[in-house]
């Protein structure tokens, strides 16, 4: 598979995880108090963020370097590393802000890149 096609495939999977986060927020409630107090919602969002970070690590170096001004891949991968290695210290407010503010932007970015 050509690298461009591989990157597009990865972006499709990232988009799916972004959509899952948005569906979870729609289903359970999209306010911080609900998020803070609902373990299932928090776990759903967190697992999808972890998957987004894991997939982002698989993007080609060329793609990452040419899009880094539009998307902070380092931060995305860094959050994945925190989930994977130090989940207990995760900042719930930061996870919430990522889900509400950053995920819609990431989804838009992915859709533009795919088209």
URCOR-V495434 format. One record per backbone hydrogen bond with DSSP energy under -1.0 kcal/mol. NH is the residue of the N-H (numbers start at 1). CO is the residue of the C=O. Records with the same first field share a line. If there is no record, write none. Layout:
NH=CO + CO
This chain:
6=2
7=3
8=4
9=5
10=6
11=7
12=8
13=9
14=10
15=11
16=12
17=13
18=14
19=15
20=16
21=17
22=18
23=19
24=20
25=21
26=22
27=23
28=24
29=25
35=31
36=32
37=33
38=34
42=38
43=39
44=40
45=41
46=42
47=43
48=44
49=45
50=46
51=47
52=48
53=49
54=50
55=51
56=52
57=53
58=55
59=56
64=60
65=61
66=62
67=63
70=67
71=67
73=71
76=72
77=73
78=74
79=75
80=76
81=77
82=78
83=79
84=80
85=81
86=82
89=86
90=87
95=91
96=92
97=93
98=94
99=95
100=96
101=97
103=98
106=102
107=103
108=104
109=105
110=106
111=107
112=108
113=109
114=110
115=111
